[in-house]
Amino acid sequence: MATKKIKRIGIFSAGIMTGGISLLAGIITAIIACIGALSGNILFPEFAFMVDTGLAGSLIGILVAAIVGMIAGFISGALVAIFYNILAKMFGGLSFDLEDD
């Protein structure tokens, strides 16, 4: 078994990965929210004025949630990588025990 350490994380690559994950999470969450809002219009028409955005508003909501989630994910991933790189210099980084097959 070989012990390996992660000495440094690429800031841009960490941002891209977490931005992509956040993009997918934002799209899934927005789709579920839009389905809930549209089904609420059908099931409870007396409250339709509260969520009466229609299909166009729902699609815009999905797009905005996905873009905001991607940007926030990129920033948070880059910040985590920056902090990890600083702390890895001080404390040595994460250790992993790897085994050859």
Biopython code that builds the backbone (N, CA, C, O; Angstrom):
import numpy as np
from Bio.PDB.StructureBuilder import StructureBuilder

atoms = [
    (1, "MET", "N", (0.841, -1.176, 0.000)),
    (1, "MET", "CA", (0.000, 0.000, 0.000)),
    (1, "MET", "C", (0.888, 1.241, 0.000)),
    (1, "MET", "O", (1.853, 1.335, 0.758)),
    (2, "ALA", "N", (0.546, 2.176, -0.853)),
    (2, "ALA", "CA", (1.312, 3.418, -0.950)),
    (2, "ALA", "C", (0.481, 4.571, -0.404)),
    (2, "ALA", "O", (-0.705, 4.701, -0.707)),
    (3, "THR", "N", (1.125, 5.400, 0.404)),
    (3, "THR", "CA", (0.454, 6.582, 0.934)),
    (3, "THR", "C", (0.791, 7.777, 0.055)),
    (3, "THR", "O", (1.961, 8.079, -0.177)),
    (4, "LYS", "N", (-0.236, 8.449, -0.428)),
    (4, "LYS", "CA", (-0.077, 9.626, -1.286)),
    (4, "LYS", "C", (-0.739, 10.812, -0.609)),
    (4, "LYS", "O", (-1.697, 10.663, 0.149)),
    (5, "LYS", "N", (-0.209, 11.993, -0.899)),
    (5, "LYS", "CA", (-0.784, 13.224, -0.346)),
    (5, "LYS", "C", (-1.197, 14.155, -1.468)),
    (5, "LYS", "O", (-0.538, 14.245, -2.504)),
    (6, "ILE", "N", (-2.303, 14.845, -1.236)),
    (6, "ILE", "CA", (-2.732, 15.904, -2.156)),
    (6, "ILE", "C", (-2.089, 17.182, -1.643)),
    (6, "ILE", "O", (-2.486, 17.714, -0.606)),
    (7, "LYS", "N", (-1.100, 17.669, -2.370)),
    (7, "LYS", "CA", (-0.380, 18.869, -1.951)),
    (7, "LYS", "C", (-1.079, 20.146, -2.401)),
    (7, "LYS", "O", (-1.011, 21.175, -1.729)),
    (8, "ARG", "N", (-1.761, 20.067, -3.563)),
    (8, "ARG", "CA", (-2.359, 21.272, -4.142)),
    (8, "ARG", "C", (-3.568, 20.879, -4.984)),
    (8, "ARG", "O", (-3.575, 19.833, -5.635)),
    (9, "ILE", "N", (-4.593, 21.736, -4.962)),
    (9, "ILE", "CA", (-5.782, 21.566, -5.803)),
    (9, "ILE", "C", (-5.814, 22.719, -6.788)),
    (9, "ILE", "O", (-5.653, 23.877, -6.403)),
    (10, "GLY", "N", (-6.023, 22.403, -8.063)),
    (10, "GLY", "CA", (-6.135, 23.450, -9.077)),
    (10, "GLY", "C", (-7.365, 24.305, -8.828)),
    (10, "GLY", "O", (-8.475, 23.781, -8.736)),
    (11, "ILE", "N", (-7.185, 25.594, -8.721)),
    (11, "ILE", "CA", (-8.281, 26.502, -8.375)),
    (11, "ILE", "C", (-9.335, 26.526, -9.477)),
    (11, "ILE", "O", (-10.530, 26.429, -9.198)),
    (12, "PHE", "N", (-8.895, 26.654, -10.725)),
    (12, "PHE", "CA", (-9.849, 26.728, -11.835)),
    (12, "PHE", "C", (-10.572, 25.395, -12.017)),
    (12, "PHE", "O", (-11.779, 25.377, -12.258)),
    (13, "SER", "N", (-9.847, 24.278, -11.904)),
    (13, "SER", "CA", (-10.500, 22.980, -12.089)),
    (13, "SER", "C", (-11.491, 22.687, -10.970)),
    (13, "SER", "O", (-12.541, 22.095, -11.220)),
    (14, "ALA", "N", (-11.177, 23.090, -9.743)),
    (14, "ALA", "CA", (-12.120, 22.915, -8.638)),
    (14, "ALA", "C", (-13.367, 23.766, -8.864)),
    (14, "ALA", "O", (-14.485, 23.323, -8.604)),
    (15, "GLY", "N", (-13.166, 24.991, -9.351)),
    (15, "GLY", "CA", (-14.301, 25.863, -9.644)),
    (15, "GLY", "C", (-15.181, 25.312, -10.746)),
    (15, "GLY", "O", (-16.407, 25.367, -10.648)),
    (16, "ILE", "N", (-14.568, 24.777, -11.801)),
    (16, "ILE", "CA", (-15.333, 24.195, -12.910)),
    (16, "ILE", "C", (-16.141, 22.986, -12.439)),
    (16, "ILE", "O", (-17.314, 22.848, -12.789)),
    (17, "MET", "N", (-15.520, 22.111, -11.650)),
    (17, "MET", "CA", (-16.218, 20.916, -11.183)),
    (17, "MET", "C", (-17.400, 21.272, -10.277)),
    (17, "MET", "O", (-18.507, 20.770, -10.474)),
    (18, "THR", "N", (-17.167, 22.137, -9.285)),
    (18, "THR", "CA", (-18.262, 22.488, -8.387)),
    (18, "THR", "C", (-19.311, 23.353, -9.087)),
    (18, "THR", "O", (-20.491, 23.299, -8.739)),
    (19, "GLY", "N", (-18.888, 24.143, -10.065)),
    (19, "GLY", "CA", (-19.855, 24.902, -10.852)),
    (19, "GLY", "C", (-20.748, 23.982, -11.664)),
    (19, "GLY", "O", (-21.954, 24.212, -11.756)),
    (20, "GLY", "N", (-20.175, 22.946, -12.253)),
    (20, "GLY", "CA", (-20.968, 21.979, -13.019)),
    (20, "GLY", "C", (-21.933, 21.197, -12.147)),
    (20, "GLY", "O", (-23.085, 20.978, -12.523)),
    (21, "ILE", "N", (-21.459, 20.777, -10.982)),
    (21, "ILE", "CA", (-22.331, 20.059, -10.049)),
    (21, "ILE", "C", (-23.467, 20.966, -9.587)),
    (21, "ILE", "O", (-24.617, 20.534, -9.510)),
    (22, "SER", "N", (-23.151, 22.210, -9.283)),
    (22, "SER", "CA", (-24.180, 23.162, -8.847)),
    (22, "SER", "C", (-25.157, 23.481, -9.964)),
    (22, "SER", "O", (-26.342, 23.693, -9.706)),
    (23, "LEU", "N", (-24.680, 23.518, -11.198)),
    (23, "LEU", "CA", (-25.561, 23.732, -12.352)),
    (23, "LEU", "C", (-26.602, 22.623, -12.427)),
    (23, "LEU", "O", (-27.793, 22.898, -12.571)),
    (24, "LEU", "N", (-26.161, 21.375, -12.330)),
    (24, "LEU", "CA", (-27.099, 20.255, -12.385)),
    (24, "LEU", "C", (-28.076, 20.281, -11.212)),
    (24, "LEU", "O", (-29.269, 20.033, -11.388)),
    (25, "ALA", "N", (-27.573, 20.581, -10.026)),
    (25, "ALA", "CA", (-28.450, 20.654, -8.853)),
    (25, "ALA", "C", (-29.464, 21.784, -8.997)),
    (25, "ALA", "O", (-30.622, 21.630, -8.609)),
    (26, "GLY", "N", (-29.037, 22.919, -9.550)),
    (26, "GLY", "CA", (-29.948, 24.042, -9.768)),
    (26, "GLY", "C", (-31.030, 23.723, -10.777)),
    (26, "GLY", "O", (-32.188, 24.097, -10.590)),
    (27, "ILE", "N", (-30.660, 23.034, -11.846)),
    (27, "ILE", "CA", (-31.655, 22.663, -12.856)),
    (27, "ILE", "C", (-32.676, 21.694, -12.275)),
    (27, "ILE", "O", (-33.879, 21.863, -12.475)),
    (28, "ILE", "N", (-32.198, 20.679, -11.556)),
    (28, "ILE", "CA", (-33.117, 19.690, -10.977)),
    (28, "ILE", "C", (-34.054, 20.352, -9.960)),
    (28, "ILE", "O", (-35.260, 20.106, -9.968)),
    (29, "THR", "N", (-33.502, 21.175, -9.102)),
    (29, "THR", "CA", (-34.314, 21.859, -8.090)),
    (29, "THR", "C", (-35.333, 22.794, -8.738)),
    (29, "THR", "O", (-36.487, 22.845, -8.312)),
    (30, "ALA", "N", (-34.916, 23.524, -9.750)),
    (30, "ALA", "CA", (-35.830, 24.455, -10.415)),
    (30, "ALA", "C", (-36.944, 23.718, -11.142)),
    (30, "ALA", "O", (-38.089, 24.171, -11.144)),
    (31, "ILE", "N", (-36.623, 22.589, -11.756)),
    (31, "ILE", "CA", (-37.657, 21.813, -12.449)),
    (31, "ILE", "C", (-38.690, 21.302, -11.448)),
    (31, "ILE", "O", (-39.893, 21.360, -11.705)),
    (32, "ILE", "N", (-38.218, 20.805, -10.314)),
    (32, "ILE", "CA", (-39.149, 20.318, -9.293)),
    (32, "ILE", "C", (-40.016, 21.463, -8.771)),
    (32, "ILE", "O", (-41.220, 21.290, -8.578)),
    (33, "ALA", "N", (-39.419, 22.616, -8.544)),
    (33, "ALA", "CA", (-40.184, 23.770, -8.064)),
    (33, "ALA", "C", (-41.212, 24.215, -9.100)),
    (33, "ALA", "O", (-42.338, 24.559, -8.742)),
    (34, "CYS", "N", (-40.842, 24.213, -10.359)),
    (34, "CYS", "CA", (-41.782, 24.627, -11.414)),
    (34, "CYS", "C", (-42.923, 23.633, -11.558)),
    (34, "CYS", "O", (-44.067, 24.030, -11.782)),
    (35, "ILE", "N", (-42.625, 22.346, -11.430)),
    (35, "ILE", "CA", (-43.691, 21.348, -11.484)),
    (35, "ILE", "C", (-44.663, 21.573, -10.326)),
    (35, "ILE", "O", (-45.880, 21.488, -10.491)),
    (36, "GLY", "N", (-44.103, 21.859, -9.157)),
    (36, "GLY", "CA", (-44.959, 22.140, -8.001)),
    (36, "GLY", "C", (-45.813, 23.370, -8.209)),
    (36, "GLY", "O", (-46.996, 23.373, -7.866)),
    (37, "ALA", "N", (-45.228, 24.416, -8.768)),
    (37, "ALA", "CA", (-45.980, 25.653, -8.987)),
    (37, "ALA", "C", (-47.065, 25.459, -10.032)),
    (37, "ALA", "O", (-48.191, 25.920, -9.850)),
    (38, "LEU", "N", (-46.735, 24.779, -11.126)),
    (38, "LEU", "CA", (-47.723, 24.571, -12.179)),
    (38, "LEU", "C", (-48.833, 23.623, -11.736)),
    (38, "LEU", "O", (-49.998, 23.819, -12.084)),
    (39, "SER", "N", (-48.468, 22.585, -10.960)),
    (39, "SER", "CA", (-49.515, 21.684, -10.473)),
    (39, "SER", "C", (-50.369, 22.381, -9.420)),
    (39, "SER", "O", (-51.553, 22.072, -9.280)),
    (40, "GLY", "N", (-49.785, 23.314, -8.681)),
    (40, "GLY", "CA", (-50.570, 24.101, -7.730)),
    (40, "GLY", "C", (-51.624, 24.928, -8.438)),
    (40, "GLY", "O", (-52.730, 25.102, -7.926)),
    (41, "ASN", "N", (-51.286, 25.442, -9.619)),
    (41, "ASN", "CA", (-52.264, 26.197, -10.409)),
    (41, "ASN", "C", (-53.428, 25.309, -10.825)),
    (41, "ASN", "O", (-54.577, 25.750, -10.851)),
    (42, "ILE", "N", (-53.128, 24.072, -11.145)),
    (42, "ILE", "CA", (-54.180, 23.155, -11.608)),
    (42, "ILE", "C", (-55.036, 22.685, -10.437)),
    (42, "ILE", "O", (-56.263, 22.654, -10.530)),
    (43, "LEU", "N", (-54.383, 22.319, -9.337)),
    (43, "LEU", "CA", (-55.114, 21.759, -8.205)),
    (43, "LEU", "C", (-55.866, 22.813, -7.401)),
    (43, "LEU", "O", (-56.946, 22.545, -6.876)),
    (44, "PHE", "N", (-55.305, 23.991, -7.307)),
    (44, "PHE", "CA", (-55.905, 25.064, -6.505)),
    (44, "PHE", "C", (-56.018, 26.340, -7.340)),
    (44, "PHE", "O", (-55.249, 27.279, -7.136)),
    (45, "PRO", "N", (-56.954, 26.384, -8.262)),
    (45, "PRO", "CA", (-57.049, 27.548, -9.150)),
    (45, "PRO", "C", (-57.378, 28.847, -8.424)),
    (45, "PRO", "O", (-57.094, 29.928, -8.941)),
    (46, "GLU", "N", (-57.969, 28.763, -7.243)),
    (46, "GLU", "CA", (-58.298, 29.994, -6.510)),
    (46, "GLU", "C", (-57.049, 30.706, -6.001)),
    (46, "GLU", "O", (-57.096, 31.894, -5.683)),
    (47, "PHE", "N", (-55.913, 29.970, -5.921)),
    (47, "PHE", "CA", (-54.647, 30.581, -5.503)),
    (47, "PHE", "C", (-53.696, 30.796, -6.674)),
    (47, "PHE", "O", (-52.509, 31.051, -6.466)),
    (48, "ALA", "N", (-54.193, 30.698, -7.880)),
    (48, "ALA", "CA", (-53.343, 30.789, -9.062)),
    (48, "ALA", "C", (-52.675, 32.150, -9.186)),
    (48, "ALA", "O", (-51.601, 32.258, -9.778)),
    (49, "PHE", "N", (-53.292, 33.190, -8.637)),
    (49, "PHE", "CA", (-52.683, 34.525, -8.745)),
    (49, "PHE", "C", (-51.342, 34.595, -8.014)),
    (49, "PHE", "O", (-50.525, 35.462, -8.322)),
    (50, "MET", "N", (-51.097, 33.697, -7.048)),
    (50, "MET", "CA", (-49.844, 33.721, -6.291)),
    (50, "MET", "C", (-48.658, 33.214, -7.107)),
    (50, "MET", "O", (-47.531, 33.677, -6.928)),
    (51, "VAL", "N", (-48.913, 32.267, -7.999)),
    (51, "VAL", "CA", (-47.825, 31.671, -8.783)),
    (51, "VAL", "C", (-48.150, 31.693, -10.280)),
    (51, "VAL", "O", (-47.714, 30.810, -11.019)),
    (52, "ASP", "N", (-48.894, 32.667, -10.721)),
    (52, "ASP", "CA", (-49.358, 32.704, -12.103)),
    (52, "ASP", "C", (-48.285, 33.258, -13.030)),
    (52, "ASP", "O", (-48.449, 34.332, -13.608)),
    (53, "THR", "N", (-47.207, 32.537, -13.168)),
    (53, "THR", "CA", (-46.148, 32.956, -14.086)),
    (53, "THR", "C", (-46.258, 32.254, -15.423)),
    (53, "THR", "O", (-45.740, 32.740, -16.428)),
    (54, "GLY", "N", (-46.929, 31.113, -15.441)),
    (54, "GLY", "CA", (-47.070, 30.376, -16.676)),
    (54, "GLY", "C", (-45.791, 29.661, -17.065)),
    (54, "GLY", "O", (-44.825, 29.616, -16.303)),
    (55, "LEU", "N", (-45.806, 29.109, -18.254)),
    (55, "LEU", "CA", (-44.665, 28.327, -18.730)),
    (55, "LEU", "C", (-43.443, 29.204, -18.979)),
    (55, "LEU", "O", (-42.325, 28.805, -18.654)),
    (56, "ALA", "N", (-43.634, 30.381, -19.545)),
    (56, "ALA", "CA", (-42.490, 31.262, -19.836)),
    (56, "ALA", "C", (-41.781, 31.679, -18.551)),
    (56, "ALA", "O", (-40.552, 31.668, -18.484)),
    (57, "GLY", "N", (-42.544, 32.043, -17.546)),
    (57, "GLY", "CA", (-41.943, 32.415, -16.267)),
    (57, "GLY", "C", (-41.224, 31.245, -15.611)),
    (57, "GLY", "O", (-40.179, 31.423, -14.985)),
    (58, "SER", "N", (-41.782, 30.055, -15.755)),
    (58, "SER", "CA", (-41.136, 28.871, -15.197)),
    (58, "SER", "C", (-39.820, 28.577, -15.897)),
    (58, "SER", "O", (-38.833, 28.235, -15.245)),
    (59, "LEU", "N", (-39.797, 28.706, -17.205)),
    (59, "LEU", "CA", (-38.560, 28.459, -17.953)),
    (59, "LEU", "C", (-37.493, 29.503, -17.627)),
    (59, "LEU", "O", (-36.309, 29.179, -17.534)),
    (60, "ILE", "N", (-37.910, 30.738, -17.457)),
    (60, "ILE", "CA", (-36.960, 31.788, -17.059)),
    (60, "ILE", "C", (-36.428, 31.497, -15.657)),
    (60, "ILE", "O", (-35.243, 31.693, -15.388)),
    (61, "GLY", "N", (-37.290, 31.037, -14.779)),
    (61, "GLY", "CA", (-36.874, 30.668, -13.427)),
    (61, "GLY", "C", (-35.855, 29.539, -13.429)),
    (61, "GLY", "O", (-34.881, 29.578, -12.678)),
    (62, "ILE", "N", (-36.074, 28.533, -14.269)),
    (62, "ILE", "CA", (-35.112, 27.426, -14.394)),
    (62, "ILE", "C", (-33.773, 27.952, -14.880)),
    (62, "ILE", "O", (-32.728, 27.586, -14.341)),
    (63, "LEU", "N", (-33.796, 28.799, -15.887)),
    (63, "LEU", "CA", (-32.563, 29.347, -16.452)),
    (63, "LEU", "C", (-31.802, 30.196, -15.433)),
    (63, "LEU", "O", (-30.588, 30.053, -15.283)),
    (64, "VAL", "N", (-32.512, 31.070, -14.740)),
    (64, "VAL", "CA", (-31.863, 31.928, -13.747)),
    (64, "VAL", "C", (-31.299, 31.101, -12.599)),
    (64, "VAL", "O", (-30.176, 31.345, -12.159)),
    (65, "ALA", "N", (-32.065, 30.120, -12.104)),
    (65, "ALA", "CA", (-31.583, 29.274, -11.008)),
    (65, "ALA", "C", (-30.343, 28.490, -11.426)),
    (65, "ALA", "O", (-29.414, 28.334, -10.634)),
    (66, "ALA", "N", (-30.323, 28.000, -12.653)),
    (66, "ALA", "CA", (-29.172, 27.240, -13.121)),
    (66, "ALA", "C", (-27.933, 28.124, -13.234)),
    (66, "ALA", "O", (-26.845, 27.716, -12.828)),
    (67, "ILE", "N", (-28.084, 29.317, -13.775)),
    (67, "ILE", "CA", (-26.937, 30.216, -13.951)),
    (67, "ILE", "C", (-26.412, 30.706, -12.603)),
    (67, "ILE", "O", (-25.202, 30.726, -12.376)),
    (68, "VAL", "N", (-27.311, 31.096, -11.718)),
    (68, "VAL", "CA", (-26.885, 31.559, -10.392)),
    (68, "VAL", "C", (-26.212, 30.425, -9.624)),
    (68, "VAL", "O", (-25.197, 30.638, -8.961)),
    (69, "GLY", "N", (-26.773, 29.228, -9.711)),
    (69, "GLY", "CA", (-26.172, 28.079, -9.044)),
    (69, "GLY", "C", (-24.790, 27.757, -9.588)),
    (69, "GLY", "O", (-23.885, 27.413, -8.827)),
    (70, "MET", "N", (-24.621, 27.865, -10.898)),
    (70, "MET", "CA", (-23.326, 27.591, -11.514)),
    (70, "MET", "C", (-22.287, 28.617, -11.067)),
    (70, "MET", "O", (-21.161, 28.250, -10.730)),
    (71, "ILE", "N", (-22.649, 29.872, -11.062)),
    (71, "ILE", "CA", (-21.710, 30.925, -10.644)),
    (71, "ILE", "C", (-21.342, 30.768, -9.168)),
    (71, "ILE", "O", (-20.170, 30.849, -8.801)),
    (72, "ALA", "N", (-22.345, 30.544, -8.333)),
    (72, "ALA", "CA", (-22.074, 30.356, -6.896)),
    (72, "ALA", "C", (-21.234, 29.111, -6.661)),
    (72, "ALA", "O", (-20.348, 29.120, -5.806)),
    (73, "GLY", "N", (-21.491, 28.051, -7.395)),
    (73, "GLY", "CA", (-20.701, 26.829, -7.263)),
    (73, "GLY", "C", (-19.263, 27.027, -7.689)),
    (73, "GLY", "O", (-18.345, 26.522, -7.042)),
    (74, "PHE", "N", (-19.056, 27.762, -8.781)),
    (74, "PHE", "CA", (-17.693, 28.037, -9.234)),
    (74, "PHE", "C", (-16.925, 28.839, -8.189)),
    (74, "PHE", "O", (-15.779, 28.521, -7.871)),
    (75, "ILE", "N", (-17.559, 29.876, -7.660)),
    (75, "ILE", "CA", (-16.892, 30.719, -6.661)),
    (75, "ILE", "C", (-16.579, 29.918, -5.404)),
    (75, "ILE", "O", (-15.472, 30.008, -4.873)),
    (76, "SER", "N", (-17.538, 29.138, -4.924)),
    (76, "SER", "CA", (-17.292, 28.376, -3.698)),
    (76, "SER", "C", (-16.223, 27.306, -3.913)),
    (76, "SER", "O", (-15.408, 27.068, -3.022)),
    (77, "GLY", "N", (-16.213, 26.661, -5.069)),
    (77, "GLY", "CA", (-15.176, 25.666, -5.347)),
    (77, "GLY", "C", (-13.796, 26.281, -5.432)),
    (77, "GLY", "O", (-12.825, 25.709, -4.937)),
    (78, "ALA", "N", (-13.705, 27.449, -6.061)),
    (78, "ALA", "CA", (-12.418, 28.140, -6.151)),
    (78, "ALA", "C", (-11.942, 28.577, -4.774)),
    (78, "ALA", "O", (-10.755, 28.467, -4.468)),
    (79, "LEU", "N", (-12.851, 29.072, -3.939)),
    (79, "LEU", "CA", (-12.473, 29.486, -2.585)),
    (79, "LEU", "C", (-12.004, 28.304, -1.739)),
    (79, "LEU", "O", (-11.028, 28.417, -0.997)),
    (80, "VAL", "N", (-12.695, 27.179, -1.851)),
    (80, "VAL", "CA", (-12.270, 25.986, -1.111)),
    (80, "VAL", "C", (-10.882, 25.556, -1.560)),
    (80, "VAL", "O", (-10.053, 25.192, -0.725)),
    (81, "ALA", "N", (-10.612, 25.591, -2.856)),
    (81, "ALA", "CA", (-9.293, 25.211, -3.359)),
    (81, "ALA", "C", (-8.213, 26.170, -2.855)),
    (81, "ALA", "O", (-7.121, 25.736, -2.489)),
    (82, "ILE", "N", (-8.511, 27.456, -2.837)),
    (82, "ILE", "CA", (-7.543, 28.443, -2.329)),
    (82, "ILE", "C", (-7.237, 28.174, -0.859)),
    (82, "ILE", "O", (-6.074, 28.146, -0.457)),
    (83, "PHE", "N", (-8.286, 27.976, -0.058)),
    (83, "PHE", "CA", (-8.075, 27.718, 1.368)),
    (83, "PHE", "C", (-7.346, 26.393, 1.596)),
    (83, "PHE", "O", (-6.488, 26.291, 2.474)),
    (84, "TYR", "N", (-7.695, 25.376, 0.795)),
    (84, "TYR", "CA", (-7.011, 24.092, 0.932)),
    (84, "TYR", "C", (-5.527, 24.241, 0.624)),
    (84, "TYR", "O", (-4.684, 23.709, 1.346)),
    (85, "ASN", "N", (-5.209, 24.954, -0.432)),
    (85, "ASN", "CA", (-3.802, 25.133, -0.807)),
    (85, "ASN", "C", (-3.014, 25.857, 0.280)),
    (85, "ASN", "O", (-1.861, 25.513, 0.542)),
    (86, "ILE", "N", (-3.617, 26.842, 0.906)),
    (86, "ILE", "CA", (-2.954, 27.557, 2.001)),
    (86, "ILE", "C", (-2.736, 26.626, 3.190)),
    (86, "ILE", "O", (-1.639, 26.565, 3.745)),
    (87, "LEU", "N", (-3.782, 25.904, 3.578)),
    (87, "LEU", "CA", (-3.685, 25.029, 4.735)),
    (87, "LEU", "C", (-2.824, 23.799, 4.466)),
    (87, "LEU", "O", (-2.188, 23.284, 5.386)),
    (88, "ALA", "N", (-2.790, 23.322, 3.230)),
    (88, "ALA", "CA", (-1.953, 22.167, 2.905)),
    (88, "ALA", "C", (-0.475, 22.505, 3.062)),
    (88, "ALA", "O", (0.319, 21.645, 3.445)),
    (89, "LYS", "N", (-0.101, 23.734, 2.774)),
    (89, "LYS", "CA", (1.286, 24.152, 2.998)),
    (89, "LYS", "C", (1.624, 24.151, 4.485)),
    (89, "LYS", "O", (2.750, 23.840, 4.873)),
    (90, "MET", "N", (0.653, 24.497, 5.305)),
    (90, "MET", "CA", (0.892, 24.578, 6.748)),
    (90, "MET", "C", (0.856, 23.206, 7.423)),
    (90, "MET", "O", (1.668, 22.924, 8.304)),
    (91, "PHE", "N", (-0.095, 22.347, 7.006)),
    (91, "PHE", "CA", (-0.331, 21.092, 7.718)),
    (91, "PHE", "C", (0.007, 19.839, 6.908)),
    (91, "PHE", "O", (-0.021, 18.736, 7.453)),
    (92, "GLY", "N", (0.321, 19.981, 5.641)),
    (92, "GLY", "CA", (0.760, 18.829, 4.860)),
    (92, "GLY", "C", (-0.247, 18.221, 3.906)),
    (92, "GLY", "O", (0.138, 17.352, 3.124)),
    (93, "GLY", "N", (-1.466, 18.603, 3.915)),
    (93, "GLY", "CA", (-2.444, 18.092, 2.956)),
    (93, "GLY", "C", (-3.099, 16.798, 3.399)),
    (93, "GLY", "O", (-2.765, 16.253, 4.451)),
    (94, "LEU", "N", (-4.031, 16.308, 2.597)),
    (94, "LEU", "CA", (-4.751, 15.068, 2.865)),
    (94, "LEU", "C", (-3.909, 13.869, 2.460)),
    (94, "LEU", "O", (-3.232, 13.899, 1.433)),
    (95, "SER", "N", (-3.952, 12.814, 3.267)),
    (95, "SER", "CA", (-3.234, 11.581, 2.965)),
    (95, "SER", "C", (-4.221, 10.506, 2.539)),
    (95, "SER", "O", (-5.312, 10.392, 3.099)),
    (96, "PHE", "N", (-3.826, 9.715, 1.537)),
    (96, "PHE", "CA", (-4.627, 8.599, 1.056)),
    (96, "PHE", "C", (-3.758, 7.364, 1.006)),
    (96, "PHE", "O", (-2.593, 7.447, 0.619)),
    (97, "ASP", "N", (-4.298, 6.221, 1.387)),
    (97, "ASP", "CA", (-3.611, 4.945, 1.229)),
    (97, "ASP", "C", (-4.154, 4.293, -0.035)),
    (97, "ASP", "O", (-5.336, 3.959, -0.114)),
    (98, "LEU", "N", (-3.286, 4.116, -1.018)),
    (98, "LEU", "CA", (-3.676, 3.545, -2.296)),
    (98, "LEU", "C", (-3.098, 2.133, -2.419)),
    (98, "LEU", "O", (-1.988, 1.860, -1.962)),
    (99, "GLU", "N", (-3.860, 1.257, -3.035)),
    (99, "GLU", "CA", (-3.449, -0.116, -3.191)),
    (99, "GLU", "C", (-3.416, -0.476, -4.664)),
    (99, "GLU", "O", (-4.343, -0.157, -5.408)),
    (100, "ASP", "N", (-2.349, -1.141, -5.088)),
    (100, "ASP", "CA", (-2.234, -1.589, -6.472)),
    (100, "ASP", "C", (-3.039, -2.883, -6.643)),
    (100, "ASP", "O", (-3.046, -3.745, -5.765)),
    (101, "ASP", "N", (-3.717, -3.000, -7.792)),
    (101, "ASP", "CA", (-4.487, -4.231, -8.068)),
    (101, "ASP", "C", (-3.593, -5.331, -8.552)),
    (101, "ASP", "O", (-4.065, -6.433, -8.831)),
]
sb = StructureBuilder()
sb.init_structure("model")
sb.init_model(0)
sb.init_chain("A")
sb.init_seg("    ")
for serial, (resi, resn, name, xyz) in enumerate(atoms, 1):
    if name == "N":
        sb.init_residue(resn, " ", resi, " ")
    sb.init_atom(name, np.array(xyz, "f"), 0.0, 1.0, " ", f" {name:<3s}", serial, name[0])
structure = sb.get_structure()
